[in-house]
Amino acid sequence: MRLCKVIGNVTASVKHHTYNGLPLMIVQPLDGTSMAERGASLLAVDTVQAGPGDQVLVMSEGSGVRQILKTSPTSSPIRSVIVGIVDAVTVDEGGES
Amino acid sequence: MYLGRVIGSVVARRKVAGLEGAKFLVVQPLDDRLDESGPFQVAVDTVQAGPGDLVYLVGSREAALALDPYFVPVDAAIIGIVDRMHRPERGDDEQNWTP
């Protein structure tokens, strides 16, 4: 999974039917230690009621998504979902452990 | 999934089986600041997007699931046309987006 910050959301009336009713959030990947923004933002379906400013875990793998959303394996073009809201991150600053 | 801007289209008469009738559009991938986030690509359209539309796409195997019948050999599919972006963390106060 990737550590990201929720930036906001996207709405679309014309879309693939499997996206109907699913909140589509803009998520910004973060650097694991400095928490600075790193790389381009992407979109992820929210499944844990995350809101703007939240630090979240984003999972980007199709079959895992289908398992979470219980969508059909033959028509579910969804690849990224928010799977958790992060409370704390501790990273060992390069010490041998 | 990721944002993109439709900037053109591609016609390919000779192509592999399974791609008949697929409509190919040229898309510039964007981040939510509408800055370019990668090289432009050709994606199959599933929502009748047009030139200039801000769209969102899905890549890899899930792109193949965006079409009927599924498992059409594509690695990028346009699956939504953006009406509105709301980015409080970028300072948007009310619902707005830049065309």
N, CA and C atoms of all chains as a GROMACS GRO file, in nm:
protein
  588
    1MET      N    1   0.084  -0.121   0.000
    1MET     CA    2   0.000   0.000   0.000
    1MET      C    3   0.086   0.124   0.000
    2ARG      N    4   0.027   0.238  -0.033
    2ARG     CA    5   0.102   0.364  -0.032
    2ARG      C    6   0.039   0.457   0.072
    3LEU      N    7   0.128   0.535   0.134
    3LEU     CA    8   0.084   0.634   0.231
    3LEU      C    9   0.048   0.761   0.155
    4CYS      N   10  -0.073   0.811   0.170
    4CYS     CA   11  -0.118   0.927   0.094
    4CYS      C   12  -0.197   1.023   0.183
    5LYS      N   13  -0.211   1.146   0.133
    5LYS     CA   14  -0.299   1.243   0.201
    5LYS      C   15  -0.420   1.268   0.111
    6VAL      N   16  -0.538   1.274   0.169
    6VAL     CA   17  -0.658   1.301   0.090
    6VAL      C   18  -0.663   1.451   0.060
    7ILE      N   19  -0.670   1.484  -0.071
    7ILE     CA   20  -0.671   1.624  -0.115
    7ILE      C   21  -0.815   1.674  -0.132
    8GLY      N   22  -0.903   1.586  -0.176
    8GLY     CA   23  -1.042   1.624  -0.200
    8GLY      C   24  -1.110   1.514  -0.279
    9ASN      N   25  -1.211   1.552  -0.358
    9ASN     CA   26  -1.281   1.446  -0.432
    9ASN      C   27  -1.316   1.491  -0.573
   10VAL      N   28  -1.356   1.393  -0.654
   10VAL     CA   29  -1.393   1.418  -0.794
   10VAL      C   30  -1.536   1.368  -0.812
   11THR      N   31  -1.618   1.444  -0.883
   11THR     CA   32  -1.753   1.393  -0.914
   11THR      C   33  -1.769   1.385  -1.066
   12ALA      N   34  -1.842   1.282  -1.109
   12ALA     CA   35  -1.863   1.262  -1.253
   12ALA      C   36  -1.999   1.196  -1.271
   13SER      N   37  -2.083   1.256  -1.356
   13SER     CA   38  -2.214   1.193  -1.379
   13SER      C   39  -2.202   1.088  -1.490
   14VAL      N   40  -2.117   1.114  -1.587
   14VAL     CA   41  -2.098   1.015  -1.694
   14VAL      C   42  -1.976   0.930  -1.655
   15LYS      N   43  -2.000   0.802  -1.623
   15LYS     CA   44  -1.889   0.717  -1.578
   15LYS      C   45  -1.930   0.570  -1.593
   16HIS      N   46  -1.832   0.484  -1.576
   16HIS     CA   47  -1.857   0.340  -1.580
   16HIS      C   48  -1.949   0.304  -1.463
   17HIS      N   49  -2.044   0.212  -1.492
   17HIS     CA   50  -2.150   0.184  -1.393
   17HIS      C   51  -2.096   0.135  -1.259
   18THR      N   52  -1.982   0.068  -1.258
   18THR     CA   53  -1.934   0.018  -1.129
   18THR      C   54  -1.892   0.132  -1.036
   19TYR      N   55  -1.877   0.253  -1.088
   19TYR     CA   56  -1.840   0.366  -1.002
   19TYR      C   57  -1.962   0.435  -0.941
   20ASN      N   58  -2.081   0.392  -0.982
   20ASN     CA   59  -2.201   0.458  -0.930
   20ASN      C   60  -2.207   0.446  -0.778
   21GLY      N   61  -2.224   0.559  -0.712
   21GLY     CA   62  -2.241   0.559  -0.567
   21GLY      C   63  -2.112   0.546  -0.487
   22LEU      N   64  -1.999   0.534  -0.556
   22LEU     CA   65  -1.872   0.519  -0.483
   22LEU      C   66  -1.798   0.653  -0.477
   23PRO      N   67  -1.762   0.700  -0.357
   23PRO     CA   68  -1.688   0.827  -0.348
   23PRO      C   69  -1.550   0.811  -0.411
   24LEU      N   70  -1.514   0.904  -0.498
   24LEU     CA   71  -1.385   0.900  -0.567
   24LEU      C   72  -1.298   1.014  -0.516
   25MET      N   73  -1.193   0.978  -0.443
   25MET     CA   74  -1.110   1.078  -0.376
   25MET      C   75  -0.981   1.104  -0.452
   26ILE      N   76  -0.930   1.226  -0.437
   26ILE     CA   77  -0.797   1.259  -0.489
   26ILE      C   78  -0.700   1.233  -0.375
   27VAL      N   79  -0.597   1.150  -0.399
   27VAL     CA   80  -0.500   1.119  -0.295
   27VAL      C   81  -0.360   1.154  -0.343
   28GLN      N   82  -0.282   1.212  -0.253
   28GLN     CA   83  -0.146   1.259  -0.285
   28GLN      C   84  -0.046   1.171  -0.211
   29PRO      N   85   0.036   1.092  -0.285
   29PRO     CA   86   0.136   1.009  -0.217
   29PRO      C   87   0.232   1.094  -0.134
   30LEU      N   88   0.271   1.040  -0.018
   30LEU     CA   89   0.362   1.110   0.073
   30LEU      C   90   0.492   1.033   0.086
   31ASP      N   91   0.600   1.107   0.114
   31ASP     CA   92   0.727   1.043   0.145
   31ASP      C   93   0.718   0.984   0.284
   32GLY      N   94   0.763   0.858   0.301
   32GLY     CA   95   0.741   0.786   0.425
   32GLY      C   96   0.800   0.853   0.548
   33THR      N   97   0.914   0.922   0.533
   33THR     CA   98   0.976   0.978   0.653
   33THR      C   99   0.940   1.125   0.670
   34SER      N  100   0.950   1.202   0.563
   34SER     CA  101   0.929   1.348   0.581
   34SER      C  102   0.781   1.384   0.567
   35MET      N  103   0.702   1.291   0.519
   35MET     CA  104   0.559   1.318   0.494
   35MET      C  105   0.539   1.428   0.390
   36ALA      N  106   0.646   1.463   0.317
   36ALA     CA  107   0.630   1.563   0.210
   36ALA      C  108   0.558   1.498   0.093
   37GLU      N  109   0.495   1.581   0.012
   37GLU     CA  110   0.426   1.528  -0.105
   37GLU      C  111   0.530   1.474  -0.202
   38ARG      N  112   0.499   1.358  -0.261
   38ARG     CA  113   0.596   1.297  -0.354
   38ARG      C  114   0.519   1.239  -0.472
   39GLY      N  115   0.552   1.290  -0.592
   39GLY     CA  116   0.493   1.233  -0.713
   39GLY      C  117   0.353   1.287  -0.739
   40ALA      N  118   0.294   1.236  -0.849
   40ALA     CA  119   0.164   1.287  -0.893
   40ALA      C  120   0.052   1.230  -0.806
   41SER      N  121  -0.052   1.309  -0.785
   41SER     CA  122  -0.169   1.258  -0.712
   41SER      C  123  -0.242   1.160  -0.803
   42LEU      N  124  -0.323   1.074  -0.741
   42LEU     CA  125  -0.404   0.978  -0.815
   42LEU      C  126  -0.544   0.973  -0.755
   43LEU      N  127  -0.627   0.886  -0.812
   43LEU     CA  128  -0.765   0.878  -0.763
   43LEU      C  129  -0.786   0.742  -0.699
   44ALA      N  130  -0.865   0.738  -0.593
   44ALA     CA  131  -0.894   0.612  -0.525
   44ALA      C  132  -1.037   0.615  -0.472
   45VAL      N  133  -1.104   0.499  -0.480
   45VAL     CA  134  -1.238   0.490  -0.423
   45VAL      C  135  -1.225   0.480  -0.271
   46ASP      N  136  -1.309   0.555  -0.201
   46ASP     CA  137  -1.301   0.554  -0.054
   46ASP      C  138  -1.394   0.447   0.001
   47THR      N  139  -1.342   0.371   0.099
   47THR     CA  140  -1.426   0.269   0.163
   47THR      C  141  -1.428   0.286   0.315
   48VAL      N  142  -1.359   0.393   0.366
   48VAL     CA  143  -1.350   0.409   0.511
   48VAL      C  144  -1.390   0.550   0.555
   49GLN      N  145  -1.469   0.618   0.474
   49GLN     CA  146  -1.517   0.753   0.508
   49GLN      C  147  -1.401   0.849   0.539
   50ALA      N  148  -1.296   0.845   0.454
   50ALA     CA  149  -1.184   0.937   0.473
   50ALA      C  150  -1.225   1.076   0.425
   51GLY      N  151  -1.163   1.178   0.484
   51GLY     CA  152  -1.196   1.316   0.444
   51GLY      C  153  -1.070   1.392   0.408
   52PRO      N  154  -1.088   1.512   0.350
   52PRO     CA  155  -0.971   1.591   0.311
   52PRO      C  156  -0.878   1.612   0.430
   53GLY      N  157  -0.746   1.600   0.406
   53GLY     CA  158  -0.646   1.618   0.511
   53GLY      C  159  -0.609   1.490   0.581
   54ASP      N  160  -0.693   1.386   0.569
   54ASP     CA  161  -0.659   1.259   0.635
   54ASP      C  162  -0.538   1.195   0.569
   55GLN      N  163  -0.454   1.132   0.653
   55GLN     CA  164  -0.350   1.044   0.600
   55GLN      C  165  -0.412   0.905   0.586
   56VAL      N  166  -0.395   0.844   0.469
   56VAL     CA  167  -0.463   0.717   0.442
   56VAL      C  168  -0.368   0.616   0.378
   57LEU      N  169  -0.412   0.488   0.381
   57LEU     CA  170  -0.343   0.382   0.308
   57LEU      C  171  -0.420   0.355   0.181
   58VAL      N  172  -0.349   0.355   0.068
   58VAL     CA  173  -0.414   0.332  -0.062
   58VAL      C  174  -0.361   0.201  -0.120
   59MET      N  175  -0.453   0.112  -0.152
   59MET     CA  176  -0.418  -0.019  -0.208
   59MET      C  177  -0.454  -0.018  -0.356
   60SER      N  178  -0.357  -0.057  -0.443
   60SER     CA  179  -0.380  -0.049  -0.588
   60SER      C  180  -0.359  -0.186  -0.652
   61GLU      N  181  -0.457  -0.273  -0.635
   61GLU     CA  182  -0.448  -0.405  -0.698
   61GLU      C  183  -0.590  -0.455  -0.722
   62GLY      N  184  -0.620  -0.489  -0.846
   62GLY     CA  185  -0.758  -0.513  -0.887
   62GLY      C  186  -0.832  -0.620  -0.811
   63SER      N  187  -0.767  -0.738  -0.792
   63SER     CA  188  -0.846  -0.844  -0.729
   63SER      C  189  -0.872  -0.811  -0.582
   64GLY      N  190  -0.777  -0.741  -0.519
   64GLY     CA  191  -0.803  -0.700  -0.380
   64GLY      C  192  -0.921  -0.602  -0.375
   65VAL      N  193  -0.928  -0.514  -0.474
   65VAL     CA  194  -1.038  -0.418  -0.480
   65VAL      C  195  -1.170  -0.492  -0.493
   66ARG      N  196  -1.173  -0.590  -0.583
   66ARG     CA  197  -1.300  -0.663  -0.606
   66ARG      C  198  -1.344  -0.736  -0.481
   67GLN      N  199  -1.245  -0.783  -0.404
   67GLN     CA  200  -1.276  -0.852  -0.278
   67GLN      C  201  -1.339  -0.754  -0.180
   68ILE      N  202  -1.283  -0.631  -0.174
   68ILE     CA  203  -1.332  -0.530  -0.079
   68ILE      C  204  -1.469  -0.479  -0.121
   69LEU      N  205  -1.481  -0.446  -0.250
   69LEU     CA  206  -1.606  -0.384  -0.298
   69LEU      C  207  -1.710  -0.488  -0.337
   70LYS      N  208  -1.668  -0.615  -0.336
   70LYS     CA  209  -1.757  -0.724  -0.376
   70LYS      C  210  -1.816  -0.701  -0.515
   71THR      N  211  -1.728  -0.652  -0.605
   71THR     CA  212  -1.777  -0.630  -0.742
   71THR      C  213  -1.739  -0.751  -0.828
   72SER      N  214  -1.805  -0.758  -0.943
   72SER     CA  215  -1.786  -0.875  -1.028
   72SER      C  216  -1.644  -0.879  -1.085
   73PRO      N  217  -1.587  -0.998  -1.094
   73PRO     CA  218  -1.452  -1.011  -1.149
   73PRO      C  219  -1.446  -0.984  -1.298
   74THR      N  220  -1.564  -0.969  -1.363
   74THR     CA  221  -1.558  -0.953  -1.509
   74THR      C  222  -1.591  -0.810  -1.552
   75SER      N  223  -1.628  -0.723  -1.456
   75SER     CA  224  -1.659  -0.587  -1.505
   75SER      C  225  -1.634  -0.486  -1.393
   76SER      N  226  -1.512  -0.484  -1.341
   76SER     CA  227  -1.487  -0.391  -1.232
   76SER      C  228  -1.356  -0.316  -1.256
   77PRO      N  229  -1.363  -0.213  -1.340
   77PRO     CA  230  -1.241  -0.139  -1.375
   77PRO      C  231  -1.199  -0.041  -1.265
   78ILE      N  232  -1.184  -0.094  -1.143
   78ILE     CA  233  -1.141  -0.012  -1.030
   78ILE      C  234  -1.010  -0.071  -0.978
   79ARG      N  235  -0.908   0.014  -0.963
   79ARG     CA  236  -0.778  -0.044  -0.928
   79ARG      C  237  -0.726   0.004  -0.793
   80SER      N  238  -0.773   0.126  -0.747
   80SER     CA  239  -0.719   0.180  -0.621
   80SER      C  240  -0.831   0.211  -0.524
   81VAL      N  241  -0.814   0.167  -0.400
   81VAL     CA  242  -0.911   0.198  -0.295
   81VAL      C  243  -0.835   0.244  -0.170
   82ILE      N  244  -0.903   0.328  -0.093
   82ILE     CA  245  -0.849   0.368   0.038
   82ILE      C  246  -0.891   0.260   0.137
   83VAL      N  247  -0.792   0.197   0.200
   83VAL     CA  248  -0.823   0.085   0.288
   83VAL      C  249  -0.803   0.117   0.435
   84GLY      N  250  -0.754   0.236   0.468
   84GLY     CA  251  -0.736   0.267   0.610
   84GLY      C  252  -0.702   0.412   0.631
   85ILE      N  253  -0.739   0.463   0.749
   85ILE     CA  254  -0.704   0.599   0.788
   85ILE      C  255  -0.591   0.587   0.890
   86VAL      N  256  -0.479   0.654   0.861
   86VAL     CA  257  -0.359   0.637   0.942
   86VAL      C  258  -0.365   0.724   1.067
   87ASP      N  259  -0.334   0.663   1.184
   87ASP     CA  260  -0.324   0.740   1.307
   87ASP      C  261  -0.180   0.778   1.335
   88ALA      N  262  -0.089   0.687   1.309
   88ALA     CA  263   0.051   0.717   1.343
   88ALA      C  264   0.142   0.641   1.248
   89VAL      N  265   0.256   0.700   1.219
   89VAL     CA  266   0.360   0.634   1.137
   89VAL      C  267   0.492   0.648   1.212
   90THR      N  268   0.559   0.538   1.236
   90THR     CA  269   0.693   0.550   1.294
   90THR      C  270   0.788   0.481   1.197
   91VAL      N  271   0.896   0.552   1.164
   91VAL     CA  272   0.993   0.497   1.067
   91VAL      C  273   1.130   0.497   1.136
   92ASP      N  274   1.196   0.383   1.135
   92ASP     CA  275   1.326   0.371   1.200
   92ASP      C  276   1.428   0.444   1.112
   93GLU      N  277   1.484   0.557   1.159
   93GLU     CA  278   1.571   0.644   1.077
   93GLU      C  279   1.703   0.574   1.048
   94GLY      N  280   1.700   0.462   0.976
   94GLY     CA  281   1.824   0.404   0.926
   94GLY      C  282   1.906   0.334   1.033
   95GLY      N  283   1.856   0.323   1.157
   95GLY     CA  284   1.934   0.252   1.260
   95GLY      C  285   1.926   0.102   1.234
   96GLU      N  286   2.032   0.027   1.270
   96GLU     CA  287   2.024  -0.119   1.252
   96GLU      C  288   1.922  -0.174   1.353
   97SER      N  289   1.831  -0.251   1.306
   97SER     CA  290   1.734  -0.306   1.403
   97SER      C  291   1.717  -0.453   1.375
   98MET      N  292  -0.635   0.483  -1.032
   98MET     CA  293  -0.696   0.560  -1.143
   98MET      C  294  -0.634   0.699  -1.143
   99TYR      N  295  -0.645   0.770  -1.255
   99TYR     CA  296  -0.578   0.899  -1.267
   99TYR      C  297  -0.654   0.991  -1.363
  100LEU      N  298  -0.626   1.120  -1.349
  100LEU     CA  299  -0.692   1.220  -1.432
  100LEU      C  300  -0.620   1.232  -1.566
  101GLY      N  301  -0.690   1.281  -1.668
  101GLY     CA  302  -0.626   1.304  -1.798
  101GLY      C  303  -0.708   1.403  -1.880
  102ARG      N  304  -0.643   1.461  -1.979
  102ARG     CA  305  -0.710   1.554  -2.071
  102ARG      C  306  -0.710   1.490  -2.208
  103VAL      N  307  -0.829   1.482  -2.274
  103VAL     CA  308  -0.835   1.425  -2.410
  103VAL      C  309  -0.779   1.528  -2.507
  104ILE      N  310  -0.673   1.490  -2.580
  104ILE     CA  311  -0.608   1.586  -2.669
  104ILE      C  312  -0.610   1.541  -2.814
  105GLY      N  313  -0.671   1.424  -2.842
  105GLY     CA  314  -0.675   1.381  -2.981
  105GLY      C  315  -0.734   1.243  -2.993
  106SER      N  316  -0.727   1.188  -3.115
  106SER     CA  317  -0.782   1.053  -3.135
  106SER      C  318  -0.691   0.977  -3.230
  107VAL      N  319  -0.708   0.847  -3.234
  107VAL     CA  320  -0.624   0.761  -3.317
  107VAL      C  321  -0.716   0.666  -3.395
  108VAL      N  322  -0.688   0.651  -3.524
  108VAL     CA  323  -0.760   0.552  -3.604
  108VAL      C  324  -0.660   0.444  -3.642
  109ALA      N  325  -0.698   0.318  -3.621
  109ALA     CA  326  -0.608   0.208  -3.659
  109ALA      C  327  -0.695   0.100  -3.722
  110ARG      N  328  -0.690   0.091  -3.855
  110ARG     CA  329  -0.781  -0.005  -3.919
  110ARG      C  330  -0.735  -0.147  -3.898
  111ARG      N  331  -0.603  -0.171  -3.905
  111ARG     CA  332  -0.557  -0.309  -3.884
  111ARG      C  333  -0.516  -0.323  -3.738
  112LYS      N  334  -0.583  -0.412  -3.669
  112LYS     CA  335  -0.551  -0.428  -3.526
  112LYS      C  336  -0.588  -0.568  -3.482
  113VAL      N  337  -0.548  -0.601  -3.362
  113VAL     CA  338  -0.569  -0.737  -3.315
  113VAL      C  339  -0.719  -0.761  -3.295
  114ALA      N  340  -0.752  -0.889  -3.296
  114ALA     CA  341  -0.891  -0.927  -3.271
  114ALA      C  342  -0.929  -0.874  -3.133
  115GLY      N  343  -1.058  -0.840  -3.117
  115GLY     CA  344  -1.103  -0.793  -2.987
  115GLY      C  345  -1.102  -0.642  -2.976
  116LEU      N  346  -1.030  -0.577  -3.065
  116LEU     CA  347  -1.026  -0.430  -3.060
  116LEU      C  348  -1.116  -0.368  -3.165
  117GLU      N  349  -1.188  -0.453  -3.241
  117GLU     CA  350  -1.279  -0.396  -3.341
  117GLU      C  351  -1.377  -0.304  -3.268
  118GLY      N  352  -1.405  -0.190  -3.328
  118GLY     CA  353  -1.505  -0.102  -3.270
  118GLY      C  354  -1.456  -0.022  -3.150
  119ALA      N  355  -1.334  -0.051  -3.104
  119ALA     CA  356  -1.281   0.026  -2.991
  119ALA      C  357  -1.244   0.165  -3.039
  120LYS      N  358  -1.278   0.267  -2.960
  120LYS     CA  359  -1.248   0.405  -2.999
  120LYS      C  360  -1.125   0.448  -2.921
  121PHE      N  361  -1.020   0.487  -2.991
  121PHE     CA  362  -0.894   0.525  -2.926
  121PHE      C  363  -0.883   0.676  -2.918
  122LEU      N  364  -0.856   0.726  -2.796
  122LEU     CA  365  -0.834   0.870  -2.778
  122LEU      C  366  -0.695   0.893  -2.723
  123VAL      N  367  -0.635   1.006  -2.761
  123VAL     CA  368  -0.504   1.043  -2.709
  123VAL      C  369  -0.528   1.123  -2.581
  124VAL      N  370  -0.461   1.083  -2.472
  124VAL     CA  371  -0.485   1.144  -2.342
  124VAL      C  372  -0.353   1.188  -2.280
  125GLN      N  373  -0.354   1.311  -2.223
  125GLN     CA  374  -0.238   1.359  -2.147
  125GLN      C  375  -0.269   1.336  -1.998
  126PRO      N  376  -0.199   1.242  -1.932
  126PRO     CA  377  -0.224   1.220  -1.790
  126PRO      C  378  -0.192   1.346  -1.709
  127LEU      N  379  -0.275   1.376  -1.607
  127LEU     CA  380  -0.259   1.496  -1.525
  127LEU      C  381  -0.268   1.462  -1.378
  128ASP      N  382  -0.206   1.546  -1.293
  128ASP     CA  383  -0.234   1.533  -1.149
  128ASP      C  384  -0.348   1.629  -1.114
  129ASP      N  385  -0.385   1.637  -0.987
  129ASP     CA  386  -0.506   1.715  -0.956
  129ASP      C  387  -0.481   1.864  -0.971
  130ARG      N  388  -0.353   1.905  -0.984
  130ARG     CA  389  -0.324   2.047  -1.012
  130ARG      C  390  -0.333   2.072  -1.164
  131LEU      N  391  -0.370   1.969  -1.238
  131LEU     CA  392  -0.379   1.974  -1.384
  131LEU      C  393  -0.241   1.995  -1.447
  132ASP      N  394  -0.137   1.954  -1.373
  132ASP     CA  395  -0.002   1.951  -1.431
  132ASP      C  396   0.020   1.814  -1.496
  133GLU      N  397   0.100   1.813  -1.604
  133GLU     CA  398   0.127   1.685  -1.672
  133GLU      C  399   0.198   1.590  -1.576
  134SER      N  400   0.149   1.465  -1.572
  134SER     CA  401   0.208   1.371  -1.476
  134SER      C  402   0.267   1.249  -1.546
  135GLY      N  403   0.289   1.260  -1.676
  135GLY     CA  404   0.349   1.149  -1.748
  135GLY      C  405   0.334   1.170  -1.897
  136PRO      N  406   0.396   1.085  -1.978
  136PRO     CA  407   0.386   1.099  -2.124
  136PRO      C  408   0.244   1.076  -2.172
  137PHE      N  409   0.205   1.138  -2.283
  137PHE     CA  410   0.068   1.113  -2.326
  137PHE      C  411   0.055   0.970  -2.372
  138GLN      N  412  -0.067   0.919  -2.372
  138GLN     CA  413  -0.091   0.778  -2.404
  138GLN      C  414  -0.220   0.768  -2.487
  139VAL      N  415  -0.241   0.649  -2.542
  139VAL     CA  416  -0.363   0.624  -2.616
  139VAL      C  417  -0.448   0.530  -2.532
  140ALA      N  418  -0.572   0.569  -2.508
  140ALA     CA  419  -0.660   0.489  -2.423
  140ALA      C  420  -0.790   0.459  -2.498
  141VAL      N  421  -0.854   0.349  -2.464
  141VAL     CA  422  -0.983   0.319  -2.524
  141VAL      C  423  -1.088   0.399  -2.446
  142ASP      N  424  -1.187   0.451  -2.520
  142ASP     CA  425  -1.290   0.535  -2.456
  142ASP      C  426  -1.414   0.450  -2.431
  143THR      N  427  -1.469   0.459  -2.308
  143THR     CA  428  -1.592   0.385  -2.278
  143THR      C  429  -1.706   0.478  -2.238
  144VAL      N  430  -1.682   0.612  -2.244
  144VAL     CA  431  -1.785   0.705  -2.197
  144VAL      C  432  -1.811   0.817  -2.298
  145GLN      N  433  -1.773   0.796  -2.423
  145GLN     CA  434  -1.798   0.898  -2.527
  145GLN      C  435  -1.734   1.033  -2.492
  146ALA      N  436  -1.607   1.027  -2.446
  146ALA     CA  437  -1.537   1.151  -2.415
  146ALA      C  438  -1.500   1.222  -2.546
  147GLY      N  439  -1.483   1.354  -2.536
  147GLY     CA  440  -1.449   1.432  -2.656
  147GLY      C  441  -1.324   1.514  -2.634
  148PRO      N  442  -1.273   1.577  -2.741
  148PRO     CA  443  -1.151   1.657  -2.729
  148PRO      C  444  -1.167   1.765  -2.622
  149GLY      N  445  -1.066   1.781  -2.536
  149GLY     CA  446  -1.068   1.884  -2.433
  149GLY      C  447  -1.130   1.838  -2.304
  150ASP      N  448  -1.201   1.724  -2.305
  150ASP     CA  449  -1.265   1.677  -2.181
  150ASP      C  450  -1.160   1.643  -2.076
  151LEU      N  451  -1.192   1.679  -1.949
  151LEU     CA  452  -1.114   1.630  -1.835
  151LEU      C  453  -1.177   1.497  -1.797
  152VAL      N  454  -1.098   1.390  -1.802
  152VAL     CA  455  -1.152   1.256  -1.780
  152VAL      C  456  -1.071   1.187  -1.670
  153TYR      N  457  -1.118   1.067  -1.630
  153TYR     CA  458  -1.030   0.984  -1.549
  153TYR      C  459  -1.024   0.845  -1.610
  154LEU      N  460  -0.909   0.781  -1.584
  154LEU     CA  461  -0.876   0.656  -1.652
  154LEU      C  462  -0.834   0.552  -1.548
  155VAL      N  463  -0.839   0.428  -1.595
  155VAL     CA  464  -0.782   0.319  -1.514
  155VAL      C  465  -0.682   0.246  -1.603
  156GLY      N  466  -0.577   0.196  -1.542
  156GLY     CA  467  -0.472   0.130  -1.619
  156GLY      C  468  -0.462  -0.017  -1.587
  157SER      N  469  -0.365  -0.076  -1.645
  157SER     CA  470  -0.332  -0.219  -1.634
  157SER      C  471  -0.453  -0.308  -1.653
  158ARG      N  472  -0.458  -0.422  -1.587
  158ARG     CA  473  -0.559  -0.524  -1.618
  158ARG      C  474  -0.701  -0.469  -1.602
  159GLU      N  475  -0.718  -0.378  -1.507
  159GLU     CA  476  -0.855  -0.327  -1.485
  159GLU      C  477  -0.906  -0.252  -1.607
  160ALA      N  478  -0.816  -0.199  -1.689
  160ALA     CA  479  -0.862  -0.133  -1.812
  160ALA      C  480  -0.934  -0.235  -1.901
  161ALA      N  481  -0.885  -0.359  -1.900
  161ALA     CA  482  -0.946  -0.462  -1.984
  161ALA      C  483  -1.086  -0.498  -1.934
  162LEU      N  484  -1.115  -0.462  -1.811
  162LEU     CA  485  -1.246  -0.497  -1.754
  162LEU      C  486  -1.349  -0.386  -1.776
  163ALA      N  487  -1.302  -0.279  -1.842
  163ALA     CA  488  -1.395  -0.166  -1.859
  163ALA      C  489  -1.485  -0.186  -1.979
  164LEU      N  490  -1.451  -0.286  -2.061
  164LEU     CA  491  -1.524  -0.304  -2.187
  164LEU      C  492  -1.603  -0.434  -2.182
  165ASP      N  493  -1.709  -0.440  -2.265
  165ASP     CA  494  -1.787  -0.564  -2.284
  165ASP      C  495  -1.758  -0.615  -2.423
  166PRO      N  496  -1.720  -0.738  -2.452
  166PRO     CA  497  -1.688  -0.835  -2.347
  166PRO      C  498  -1.556  -0.798  -2.280
  167TYR      N  499  -1.543  -0.841  -2.158
  167TYR     CA  500  -1.422  -0.802  -2.084
  167TYR      C  501  -1.301  -0.872  -2.143
  168PHE      N  502  -1.186  -0.841  -2.090
  168PHE     CA  503  -1.056  -0.891  -2.135
  168PHE      C  504  -1.027  -0.855  -2.279
  169VAL      N  505  -1.062  -0.730  -2.313
  169VAL     CA  506  -1.017  -0.676  -2.443
  169VAL      C  507  -0.873  -0.629  -2.420
  170PRO      N  508  -0.784  -0.656  -2.512
  170PRO     CA  509  -0.641  -0.628  -2.487
  170PRO      C  510  -0.606  -0.479  -2.488
  171VAL      N  511  -0.637  -0.412  -2.378
  171VAL     CA  512  -0.600  -0.270  -2.366
  171VAL      C  513  -0.535  -0.252  -2.229
  172ASP      N  514  -0.451  -0.147  -2.215
  172ASP     CA  515  -0.391  -0.123  -2.083
  172ASP      C  516  -0.428   0.014  -2.027
  173ALA      N  517  -0.520   0.083  -2.093
  173ALA     CA  518  -0.567   0.211  -2.040
  173ALA      C  519  -0.706   0.235  -2.095
  174ALA      N  520  -0.799   0.272  -2.006
  174ALA     CA  521  -0.937   0.296  -2.049
  174ALA      C  522  -0.989   0.421  -1.981
  175ILE      N  523  -1.057   0.504  -2.060
  175ILE     CA  524  -1.124   0.621  -2.005
  175ILE      C  525  -1.258   0.575  -1.950
  176ILE      N  526  -1.283   0.596  -1.822
  176ILE     CA  527  -1.402   0.542  -1.758
  176ILE      C  528  -1.488   0.648  -1.690
  177GLY      N  529  -1.452   0.776  -1.703
  177GLY     CA  530  -1.537   0.880  -1.643
  177GLY      C  531  -1.502   1.016  -1.700
  178ILE      N  532  -1.603   1.104  -1.708
  178ILE     CA  533  -1.584   1.242  -1.750
  178ILE      C  534  -1.606   1.329  -1.627
  179VAL      N  535  -1.503   1.406  -1.589
  179VAL     CA  536  -1.508   1.482  -1.464
  179VAL      C  537  -1.603   1.600  -1.478
  180ASP      N  538  -1.701   1.608  -1.384
  180ASP     CA  539  -1.786   1.727  -1.377
  180ASP      C  540  -1.724   1.832  -1.286
  181ARG      N  541  -1.667   1.784  -1.174
  181ARG     CA  542  -1.627   1.878  -1.069
  181ARG      C  543  -1.516   1.816  -0.984
  182MET      N  544  -1.418   1.898  -0.949
  182MET     CA  545  -1.316   1.858  -0.853
  182MET      C  546  -1.325   1.951  -0.734
  183HIS      N  547  -1.319   1.895  -0.614
  183HIS     CA  548  -1.320   1.979  -0.493
  183HIS      C  549  -1.195   1.944  -0.416
  184ARG      N  550  -1.104   2.042  -0.403
  184ARG     CA  551  -0.972   2.014  -0.344
  184ARG      C  552  -0.944   2.106  -0.225
  185PRO      N  553  -1.010   2.081  -0.110
  185PRO     CA  554  -0.986   2.169   0.006
  185PRO      C  555  -0.838   2.178   0.042
  186GLU      N  556  -0.765   2.069   0.025
  186GLU     CA  557  -0.623   2.069   0.062
  186GLU      C  558  -0.539   2.149  -0.036
  187ARG      N  559  -0.600   2.194  -0.144
  187ARG     CA  560  -0.529   2.283  -0.238
  187ARG      C  561  -0.588   2.424  -0.230
  188GLY      N  562  -0.676   2.446  -0.128
  188GLY     CA  563  -0.730   2.580  -0.110
  188GLY      C  564  -0.862   2.606  -0.180
  189ASP      N  565  -0.922   2.501  -0.243
  189ASP     CA  566  -1.054   2.525  -0.303
  189ASP      C  567  -1.152   2.554  -0.190
  190ASP      N  568  -1.229   2.661  -0.200
  190ASP     CA  569  -1.327   2.684  -0.094
  190ASP      C  570  -1.459   2.620  -0.135
  191GLU      N  571  -1.512   2.652  -0.256
  191GLU     CA  572  -1.637   2.580  -0.286
  191GLU      C  573  -1.611   2.487  -0.404
  192GLN      N  574  -1.714   2.420  -0.442
  192GLN     CA  575  -1.697   2.316  -0.545
  192GLN      C  576  -1.659   2.386  -0.675
  193ASN      N  577  -1.538   2.369  -0.719
  193ASN     CA  578  -1.503   2.429  -0.848
  193ASN      C  579  -1.399   2.342  -0.917
  194TRP      N  580  -1.388   2.364  -1.045
  194TRP     CA  581  -1.281   2.292  -1.117
  194TRP      C  582  -1.240   2.377  -1.234
  195THR      N  583  -1.124   2.352  -1.281
  195THR     CA  584  -1.074   2.430  -1.395
  195THR      C  585  -1.098   2.352  -1.521
  196PRO      N  586  -1.173   2.403  -1.619
  196PRO     CA  587  -1.200   2.325  -1.741
  196PRO      C  588  -1.068   2.286  -1.810
   0.00000   0.00000   0.00000
